[in-house]
Amino acid sequence: MICRTLPGFQRVALLVASDIDALCACKILQALFHCDQIQYTLVPVKGWQDLGTAFLEHKEQIKLLIKQDDDLGVPSYDDIFRDEDDEEGDDSGNESDEGSEPSGKRRRYDEGAVERRIDRQRAKREWEARRREILFDYEQYEYHGTSAAMMFFELALVMTKDTKDMLWWAVIGLTDQWVHDKITHMKYVTDIAIMQRHVSRHNHRNEDGENSLSIDCMRISFEYDLRLTLYQHWSLYESICNSCYTSCNFKLWTLNGQKKLQEFLADMGLPLKQVRQKFHSMDMSIKENLRDVIEESSNKYGMKDIRIQTFGVHFGFKNRFLASDMVHATAALLESTEKDESDSDNFIKALDSLSRSNLERLHAGIDLAKKKLIAVQQTVASCICTNLILSQGPFLYCFLMEGTPDVKLFSKPMALTLLCKYLLKAFVHSTRNKRCKLLPLIMAAPKDVEKGTVIVVGIPPESETSDKKNFFGRAFEKAAESTSSRTLHDHFDTSIIELKTEDRSKFLDALITLLS
């Protein structure tokens, strides 16, 4: 996210990436600046680069908001930029001084000036070589640091303007990083502990307030809840079938997996009638101990981390949501393909769904998220059962053909990335090939049939100890450059590109050669 105050206007320009963390950061800034209205304009990534160049050309002050604990390896300013004007001024100054000397001494001074110029040129070449090396090391991998929403919440805290709504948006921003597998488990647990302290502080502050008893009150609580997606707004059975964690562990795309699921439900002692109906309609006696019962049975089936640290919220006395529910609902609204609406309309709807005054829109997002998760699960099962995942040597590759069910949904970057990560987990659980389990995955899907483009996503290998660093951004750039492939690097994540369909073969061949 880039933030700039526009001179002469009571406005702030925000360049926001299309993910939920950035949306939450946007909401926090909106509340911080008391902005009731937002004018949205779709700006490609090239626009971000042009803006950054303009900042430098006009010598505007640029500040990076980074946590000191994050080891992001951002190069220092002096290693990347140098002021050429001073050097040219020194040269012209020396030449003008030499011009006033007697002719007998000019040759000796000229020789000294030439030597100094050669030394400066040599130093400049060494600096530029060092600069290229530093930039290559910095840009070689793509990875995520602390949530932007968390950063802006802590900024509001320093300004003593933090509110409970801002805190909840910061929690959602952090949860987005976990849901979409952007940070390590250790980073997530560390940041959860930080947010837990803020939640305790806010809850203690409002303990005796009248707001805690009002019908529109907001209560945030730390939870040790289940890794079952949207289960409180779905049936337990559908949530288990469409959650990546349980689906991959049971291998639900196989008959043995379906049989194992039935055994799991029997082991819990839950009647099928209860399991298949909406969660809010289940007997209270079952819901009271449901988490403990599921955890106990999950341990027997090798799912020892079925529960995860997270947060929940109550809006009034009726509406309860987990932070992951908010992430899935907002993401579904942001990339909705159900109506022919523009990206800007979807952006505003997704932004509005984060406000507790727009619960109807949030519930609509949850319904869209259910459809999306079902589509993801069915596509994963289809790809595994029909052997659409191919080993290309240094990486795995899967292409969704035009005409595949729900292929329009996967023309969106977040949806395709979610499918890609889900598919790789499922493949690792199902394959017996040890080498293939260590390979990254590249996935492509039709983007725009009329323009003849596909969207391509690359993710690193599936590993519990992975540092979540993605090297495909630089690889895509090099492969496109070497083959003159027509690509569009128009996403904040460099590991997501758009590519002309007819260039796909030579682009993949170049990637194979590059990564072998």
C-alpha positions as CSV (number, residue, x, y, z in Angstrom):
1,M,0.0,0.0,0.0
2,I,1.3,3.5,-0.9
3,C,-0.2,6.5,0.9
4,R,0.3,10.1,-0.3
5,T,-1.3,13.4,0.8
6,L,-2.3,15.4,-2.2
7,P,-1.0,19.0,-2.0
8,G,-3.8,21.7,-1.9
9,F,-6.5,19.1,-1.3
10,Q,-8.1,17.6,1.8
11,R,-7.5,14.1,0.3
12,V,-5.2,11.2,0.7
13,A,-4.2,9.1,-2.3
14,L,-4.0,5.3,-1.5
15,L,-2.7,2.7,-3.8
16,V,-4.2,-0.5,-2.5
17,A,-3.3,-4.1,-3.5
18,S,-6.3,-6.3,-4.2
19,D,-6.1,-8.5,-1.1
20,I,-8.0,-8.5,2.2
21,D,-5.1,-7.3,4.3
22,A,-4.8,-4.2,2.2
23,L,-8.5,-3.6,2.4
24,C,-8.4,-3.8,6.1
25,A,-5.5,-1.3,6.2
26,C,-7.6,0.9,3.9
27,K,-10.5,0.8,6.4
28,I,-8.2,1.7,9.3
29,L,-6.9,4.7,7.4
30,Q,-10.4,5.7,6.4
31,A,-11.4,5.7,10.1
32,L,-8.2,7.4,11.1
33,F,-8.7,10.3,8.7
34,H,-12.5,10.3,9.2
35,C,-13.1,9.7,5.5
36,D,-16.8,8.8,4.8
37,Q,-16.4,8.7,1.0
38,I,-14.0,6.8,-1.2
39,Q,-13.4,7.5,-4.9
40,Y,-12.0,4.3,-6.4
41,T,-9.9,4.2,-9.5
42,L,-8.3,1.0,-10.9
43,V,-4.6,1.6,-11.3
44,P,-2.3,-1.1,-12.8
45,V,0.9,-2.0,-11.1
46,K,2.8,0.0,-13.8
47,G,1.0,3.1,-12.2
48,W,2.6,2.3,-8.9
49,Q,6.0,2.2,-10.5
50,D,5.4,5.5,-12.3
51,L,4.3,7.1,-9.1
52,G,7.4,5.9,-7.3
53,T,9.6,7.3,-10.1
54,A,7.8,10.6,-9.9
55,F,8.4,10.8,-6.2
56,L,12.2,10.3,-6.8
57,E,12.3,12.8,-9.7
58,H,10.7,15.5,-7.6
59,K,12.9,14.5,-4.6
60,E,9.8,13.9,-2.4
61,Q,10.4,12.3,0.9
62,I,9.6,8.6,0.9
63,K,9.2,6.7,4.2
64,L,8.7,2.9,4.6
65,L,6.6,1.8,7.5
66,I,8.4,-1.5,8.6
67,K,8.5,-3.4,11.8
68,Q,12.1,-3.7,13.1
69,D,11.4,-7.3,13.9
70,D,10.7,-8.1,10.2
71,D,13.9,-9.2,8.5
72,L,12.9,-7.9,5.1
73,G,16.4,-7.1,3.9
74,V,15.4,-3.7,2.4
75,P,18.5,-2.1,1.0
76,S,19.7,1.2,2.3
77,Y,19.0,4.4,0.3
78,D,22.7,5.1,-0.4
79,D,23.2,1.6,-1.8
80,I,20.5,2.1,-4.4
81,F,20.5,5.9,-5.2
82,R,23.3,8.4,-5.7
83,D,23.2,12.1,-6.6
84,E,24.8,12.6,-10.0
85,D,24.4,16.4,-9.9
86,D,27.0,16.7,-7.2
87,E,29.5,14.7,-9.3
88,E,28.9,16.8,-12.4
89,G,29.2,20.0,-10.4
90,D,32.5,18.9,-9.0
91,D,33.8,18.1,-12.5
92,S,32.7,21.4,-14.0
93,G,34.1,23.2,-11.0
94,N,37.5,21.6,-11.4
95,E,37.5,22.3,-15.1
96,S,36.7,26.0,-14.6
97,D,39.5,26.3,-12.0
98,E,42.0,24.7,-14.3
99,G,41.0,27.1,-17.1
100,S,42.3,30.0,-15.0
101,E,45.8,28.5,-14.4
102,P,48.8,29.5,-16.5
103,S,49.3,27.3,-19.7
104,G,52.6,25.8,-18.3
105,K,50.7,24.2,-15.4
106,R,47.5,23.3,-17.3
107,R,48.9,20.1,-18.7
108,R,49.9,18.8,-15.3
109,Y,46.5,19.7,-13.9
110,D,44.8,18.2,-16.9
111,E,46.5,14.9,-16.2
112,G,45.4,15.0,-12.6
113,A,41.8,15.7,-13.7
114,V,41.8,12.8,-16.1
115,E,43.1,10.5,-13.4
116,R,40.4,11.7,-11.0
117,R,37.7,11.3,-13.7
118,I,38.9,7.7,-14.4
119,D,38.9,6.9,-10.6
120,R,35.3,8.3,-10.4
121,Q,34.2,6.3,-13.4
122,R,35.7,3.1,-11.9
123,A,34.1,3.8,-8.6
124,K,30.8,4.4,-10.3
125,R,31.0,1.1,-12.2
126,E,31.8,-0.8,-9.0
127,W,28.9,1.0,-7.3
128,E,26.5,0.1,-10.1
129,A,27.7,-3.6,-10.1
130,R,27.2,-3.7,-6.3
131,R,23.8,-2.1,-6.8
132,R,22.7,-4.7,-9.3
133,E,23.9,-7.5,-7.0
134,I,22.0,-6.0,-4.0
135,L,18.8,-5.5,-6.1
136,F,19.0,-9.1,-7.4
137,D,19.3,-10.5,-3.9
138,Y,16.4,-8.4,-2.7
139,E,14.1,-9.0,-5.7
140,Q,15.0,-12.7,-6.1
141,Y,12.3,-13.9,-3.8
142,E,8.8,-12.6,-3.0
143,Y,7.6,-12.9,0.6
144,H,5.4,-11.1,3.1
145,G,6.2,-9.4,6.3
146,T,3.9,-8.1,9.1
147,S,0.3,-7.4,8.0
148,A,-0.3,-3.9,6.7
149,A,-3.5,-3.7,8.7
150,M,-1.5,-4.5,11.9
151,M,1.0,-1.8,11.0
152,F,-1.6,0.9,10.6
153,F,-3.4,-0.2,13.8
154,E,-0.2,0.2,15.7
155,L,0.2,3.6,14.1
156,A,-3.3,4.5,15.3
157,L,-2.3,3.2,18.7
158,V,0.7,5.5,18.8
159,M,-1.6,8.4,17.9
160,T,-4.0,7.3,20.7
161,K,-6.8,7.0,18.1
162,D,-7.2,3.2,18.0
163,T,-10.7,1.8,18.3
164,K,-12.2,-1.6,18.6
165,D,-13.2,-1.6,14.9
166,M,-9.6,-0.8,13.9
167,L,-8.5,-3.7,16.1
168,W,-10.9,-6.1,14.4
169,W,-9.7,-5.0,11.0
170,A,-6.1,-5.6,12.0
171,V,-7.1,-9.1,13.2
172,I,-8.8,-9.8,9.8
173,G,-5.6,-8.6,8.0
174,L,-3.4,-11.0,10.0
175,T,-5.9,-13.8,9.4
176,D,-5.9,-13.1,5.7
177,Q,-2.1,-13.8,5.7
178,W,-2.7,-17.2,7.4
179,V,-5.8,-18.2,5.3
180,H,-3.9,-17.5,2.0
181,D,-0.7,-19.1,3.3
182,K,1.5,-16.0,3.0
183,I,3.4,-16.3,6.3
184,T,4.9,-19.0,8.3
185,H,3.1,-20.7,11.2
186,M,5.6,-19.2,13.7
187,K,5.1,-15.7,12.3
188,Y,1.3,-16.2,12.6
189,V,1.5,-17.4,16.2
190,T,3.8,-14.5,17.2
191,D,1.5,-11.9,15.7
192,I,-1.6,-13.6,17.2
193,A,0.1,-13.1,20.7
194,I,0.6,-9.4,19.9
195,M,-3.1,-9.0,18.9
196,Q,-4.3,-10.9,21.9
197,R,-2.7,-8.3,24.2
198,H,-4.5,-5.6,22.3
199,V,-7.8,-7.4,22.5
200,S,-7.4,-7.9,26.3
201,R,-6.6,-4.2,26.6
202,H,-9.6,-3.1,24.7
203,N,-11.9,-5.5,26.5
204,H,-10.6,-4.4,29.9
205,R,-11.1,-0.7,28.8
206,N,-14.8,-1.4,27.9
207,E,-15.7,-3.8,30.7
208,D,-17.6,-1.2,32.7
209,G,-18.9,0.8,29.7
210,E,-22.5,1.0,28.7
211,N,-21.5,-0.2,25.2
212,S,-20.9,-3.7,26.5
213,L,-24.6,-4.0,27.2
214,S,-26.0,-2.3,24.1
215,I,-27.7,-4.2,21.3
216,D,-25.2,-3.0,18.8
217,C,-22.1,-3.7,20.9
218,M,-19.0,-5.3,19.6
219,R,-17.1,-8.0,21.5
220,I,-13.8,-9.5,20.3
221,S,-12.6,-12.7,21.9
222,F,-9.5,-14.9,21.6
223,E,-10.5,-18.4,20.3
224,Y,-8.9,-21.8,20.0
225,D,-11.2,-22.9,17.2
226,L,-11.5,-25.5,14.5
227,R,-9.8,-25.4,11.1
228,L,-13.2,-26.0,9.5
229,T,-14.0,-23.2,7.0
230,L,-17.3,-21.3,7.7
231,Y,-18.6,-24.2,9.8
232,Q,-20.7,-21.9,11.9
233,H,-22.5,-20.6,8.8
234,W,-22.8,-24.0,7.1
235,S,-23.4,-27.6,8.0
236,L,-20.6,-29.4,9.8
237,Y,-20.6,-32.1,7.0
238,E,-20.2,-29.6,4.2
239,S,-17.5,-27.7,6.1
240,I,-15.5,-30.8,6.6
241,C,-15.9,-31.8,2.9
242,N,-14.8,-28.4,1.6
243,S,-12.1,-27.4,4.0
244,C,-8.6,-27.9,2.6
245,Y,-7.2,-29.3,5.9
246,T,-9.7,-32.1,6.4
247,S,-10.3,-32.8,2.7
248,C,-6.6,-33.4,2.0
249,N,-6.1,-35.5,5.2
250,F,-9.0,-37.7,4.4
251,K,-8.4,-37.7,0.6
252,L,-12.0,-37.1,0.0
253,W,-11.7,-37.3,-3.8
254,T,-11.3,-41.1,-3.3
255,L,-13.8,-43.8,-2.2
256,N,-11.5,-44.8,0.7
257,G,-11.5,-41.1,1.7
258,Q,-15.3,-41.0,1.8
259,K,-15.4,-44.2,3.8
260,K,-12.8,-42.8,6.3
261,L,-15.0,-39.6,6.7
262,Q,-18.0,-41.8,7.6
263,E,-15.9,-43.6,10.2
264,F,-14.7,-40.3,11.6
265,L,-18.3,-39.1,12.0
266,A,-19.2,-42.4,13.7
267,D,-16.2,-42.1,16.0
268,M,-17.5,-38.7,17.2
269,G,-20.9,-40.2,17.9
270,L,-22.7,-37.5,16.0
271,P,-26.0,-38.4,14.3
272,L,-25.9,-37.8,10.5
273,K,-29.1,-35.8,10.8
274,Q,-27.3,-33.3,13.1
275,V,-24.1,-33.2,11.1
276,R,-25.9,-32.4,7.8
277,Q,-28.1,-29.6,9.0
278,K,-27.1,-26.0,9.5
279,F,-24.8,-25.4,12.5
280,H,-27.2,-22.9,14.2
281,S,-29.9,-25.6,14.1
282,M,-27.9,-28.3,15.8
283,D,-28.9,-29.3,19.3
284,M,-27.3,-27.1,22.0
285,S,-26.1,-30.2,23.9
286,I,-24.0,-31.2,20.8
287,K,-22.7,-27.7,20.1
288,E,-21.5,-27.2,23.7
289,N,-18.8,-29.9,23.5
290,L,-18.4,-30.0,19.7
291,R,-14.9,-28.6,19.5
292,D,-13.5,-31.1,22.2
293,V,-15.3,-34.0,20.5
294,I,-13.9,-33.2,17.1
295,E,-10.4,-32.6,18.5
296,E,-10.4,-36.0,20.3
297,S,-11.5,-37.9,17.2
298,S,-9.1,-35.9,14.9
299,N,-6.1,-37.0,16.9
300,K,-7.0,-40.6,16.2
301,Y,-7.0,-39.8,12.4
302,G,-3.6,-38.0,12.4
303,M,-5.1,-34.4,12.4
304,K,-3.4,-33.3,15.6
305,D,-3.6,-29.6,14.8
306,I,-7.3,-29.4,13.9
307,R,-7.6,-26.4,16.2
308,I,-5.9,-23.0,15.6
309,Q,-5.5,-19.8,17.5
310,T,-7.7,-17.2,16.1
311,F,-10.3,-14.5,17.1
312,G,-14.1,-14.2,17.0
313,V,-16.4,-11.3,17.2
314,H,-20.0,-10.7,18.4
315,F,-22.0,-8.0,16.8
316,G,-24.8,-7.4,19.3
317,F,-26.3,-10.6,20.7
318,K,-27.1,-12.5,17.5
319,N,-24.3,-12.2,15.0
320,R,-21.0,-14.1,15.6
321,F,-18.1,-14.5,13.1
322,L,-14.6,-15.9,13.1
323,A,-11.9,-13.8,11.6
324,S,-11.5,-16.5,8.9
325,D,-15.2,-16.1,8.0
326,M,-14.6,-12.5,7.3
327,V,-11.6,-13.2,5.1
328,H,-13.4,-15.8,3.0
329,A,-16.6,-13.6,2.7
330,T,-14.7,-10.4,1.7
331,A,-12.4,-12.3,-0.8
332,A,-15.5,-13.8,-2.4
333,L,-17.1,-10.3,-2.8
334,L,-13.8,-8.8,-4.1
335,E,-13.5,-11.3,-6.9
336,S,-17.2,-12.0,-7.5
337,T,-18.0,-13.2,-11.0
338,E,-21.8,-13.7,-10.5
339,K,-22.8,-10.4,-12.0
340,D,-21.3,-8.3,-14.7
341,E,-20.0,-5.7,-12.3
342,S,-16.7,-3.8,-12.6
343,D,-13.7,-4.4,-10.3
344,S,-14.4,-1.0,-8.7
345,D,-17.9,-2.1,-7.7
346,N,-16.6,-5.3,-6.2
347,F,-13.9,-3.4,-4.4
348,I,-16.5,-1.1,-2.7
349,K,-18.7,-4.0,-1.8
350,A,-15.8,-5.9,-0.3
351,L,-14.8,-2.8,1.6
352,D,-18.3,-2.2,2.9
353,S,-18.7,-5.8,4.1
354,L,-16.0,-5.1,6.7
355,S,-18.2,-2.6,8.5
356,R,-20.6,-4.0,11.1
357,S,-23.3,-1.8,9.8
358,N,-23.4,-3.9,6.5
359,L,-24.2,-7.3,7.9
360,E,-26.4,-8.2,4.9
361,R,-23.5,-7.7,2.5
362,L,-21.3,-9.8,4.8
363,H,-23.8,-12.6,4.8
364,A,-24.0,-12.3,1.0
365,G,-20.3,-12.7,0.9
366,I,-20.4,-15.8,3.0
367,D,-22.9,-17.4,0.6
368,L,-20.5,-16.5,-2.3
369,A,-17.6,-18.0,-0.3
370,K,-19.4,-21.3,0.1
371,K,-20.0,-21.6,-3.7
372,K,-16.3,-20.7,-4.2
373,L,-15.1,-23.3,-1.8
374,I,-17.3,-26.0,-3.4
375,A,-15.9,-25.1,-6.8
376,V,-12.4,-25.3,-5.5
377,Q,-12.9,-28.7,-3.9
378,Q,-14.6,-30.1,-7.0
379,T,-11.9,-28.8,-9.3
380,V,-9.2,-30.2,-7.1
381,A,-10.9,-33.6,-7.1
382,S,-11.2,-33.4,-10.9
383,C,-7.6,-32.5,-11.4
384,I,-6.4,-35.3,-9.1
385,C,-8.7,-38.0,-10.6
386,T,-7.9,-37.1,-14.2
387,N,-4.2,-36.7,-13.7
388,L,-4.1,-33.1,-14.9
389,I,-1.0,-32.4,-12.8
390,L,2.1,-33.0,-14.9
391,S,5.7,-33.1,-13.9
392,Q,7.7,-30.8,-16.1
393,G,11.1,-31.6,-14.5
394,P,11.8,-28.7,-12.1
395,F,8.2,-28.0,-11.4
396,L,4.6,-29.4,-11.6
397,Y,2.2,-27.9,-14.1
398,C,-1.6,-27.9,-14.4
399,F,-3.7,-26.1,-16.9
400,L,-7.5,-25.6,-16.7
401,M,-9.0,-25.9,-20.1
402,E,-11.7,-23.6,-21.4
403,G,-15.0,-25.2,-20.6
404,T,-13.9,-26.5,-17.2
405,P,-16.7,-26.0,-14.6
406,D,-16.3,-22.7,-12.8
407,V,-13.3,-21.7,-14.9
408,K,-14.5,-18.1,-14.9
409,L,-14.1,-18.0,-11.1
410,F,-10.4,-19.0,-11.5
411,S,-9.6,-16.2,-13.8
412,K,-9.3,-14.1,-10.6
413,P,-5.8,-14.1,-8.9
414,M,-6.8,-14.8,-5.3
415,A,-9.2,-17.6,-6.3
416,L,-6.6,-19.2,-8.6
417,T,-3.9,-18.9,-6.0
418,L,-6.2,-20.6,-3.4
419,L,-7.0,-23.4,-5.8
420,C,-3.3,-23.8,-6.6
421,K,-2.3,-24.1,-2.9
422,Y,-5.2,-26.5,-2.2
423,L,-4.3,-28.6,-5.3
424,L,-0.6,-28.9,-4.4
425,K,-1.5,-30.0,-0.8
426,A,-3.9,-32.6,-2.2
427,F,-1.3,-33.8,-4.7
428,V,1.3,-34.2,-2.0
429,H,-1.1,-36.2,0.1
430,S,-2.1,-38.5,-2.9
431,T,1.2,-39.1,-4.8
432,R,3.7,-41.8,-4.0
433,N,6.5,-40.1,-5.9
434,K,8.8,-38.6,-3.3
435,R,10.5,-36.3,-5.8
436,C,7.2,-34.8,-6.9
437,K,6.3,-34.0,-3.3
438,L,9.2,-31.5,-3.2
439,L,8.4,-29.6,-6.4
440,P,6.7,-26.2,-6.8
441,L,3.5,-25.9,-8.8
442,I,2.6,-23.6,-11.8
443,M,-1.1,-23.3,-12.6
444,A,-2.7,-21.6,-15.6
445,A,-6.4,-20.8,-16.4
446,P,-8.1,-18.8,-19.1
447,K,-8.2,-15.1,-18.3
448,D,-10.0,-13.5,-21.3
449,V,-11.1,-15.6,-24.2
450,E,-11.7,-12.7,-26.5
451,K,-8.2,-11.2,-25.9
452,G,-6.7,-14.7,-25.9
453,T,-4.9,-14.5,-22.5
454,V,-4.4,-16.8,-19.6
455,I,-3.5,-16.1,-16.0
456,V,-0.5,-17.9,-14.6
457,V,0.3,-18.5,-10.9
458,G,3.4,-20.1,-9.4
459,I,3.8,-21.3,-5.8
460,P,6.7,-22.8,-3.9
461,P,6.9,-26.4,-2.8
462,E,4.5,-27.6,0.0
463,S,6.4,-27.9,3.3
464,E,5.6,-27.4,6.9
465,T,9.1,-25.7,7.4
466,S,8.8,-23.6,4.3
467,D,9.8,-19.9,4.7
468,K,7.0,-19.0,2.2
469,K,9.5,-17.3,-0.2
470,N,8.4,-17.4,-3.8
471,F,11.0,-17.3,-6.6
472,F,8.6,-17.5,-9.5
473,G,8.4,-13.7,-9.9
474,R,11.9,-13.3,-11.2
475,A,11.7,-16.6,-13.1
476,F,8.6,-15.5,-15.0
477,E,10.3,-12.2,-15.9
478,K,13.4,-13.9,-17.2
479,A,11.4,-16.5,-19.2
480,A,9.2,-13.8,-20.8
481,E,12.3,-11.7,-21.7
482,S,14.2,-14.5,-23.2
483,T,11.3,-15.7,-25.4
484,S,9.8,-12.3,-26.2
485,S,6.5,-13.7,-24.7
486,R,3.7,-11.1,-24.5
487,T,3.1,-10.9,-20.7
488,L,1.4,-8.5,-18.4
489,H,2.9,-8.1,-15.0
490,D,-0.1,-6.3,-13.6
491,H,-0.5,-7.8,-10.1
492,F,1.1,-6.8,-6.8
493,D,2.3,-10.4,-6.4
494,T,5.0,-10.9,-9.1
495,S,4.3,-14.6,-9.1
496,I,1.0,-13.9,-10.9
497,I,1.1,-12.8,-14.5
498,E,-1.1,-12.7,-17.6
499,L,0.2,-14.3,-20.8
500,K,-0.9,-14.6,-24.4
501,T,-2.3,-18.1,-25.0
502,E,-0.2,-18.8,-28.1
503,D,3.0,-17.9,-26.1
504,R,2.3,-20.4,-23.4
505,S,4.3,-23.3,-24.9
506,K,7.5,-21.3,-25.5
507,F,7.2,-19.6,-22.1
508,L,7.0,-22.9,-20.3
509,D,9.9,-24.3,-22.3
510,A,12.0,-21.3,-21.2
511,L,11.0,-21.8,-17.6
512,I,12.0,-25.5,-17.7
513,T,15.4,-24.5,-19.1
514,L,15.8,-21.7,-16.6
515,L,14.9,-23.7,-13.5
516,S,16.6,-27.0,-14.5
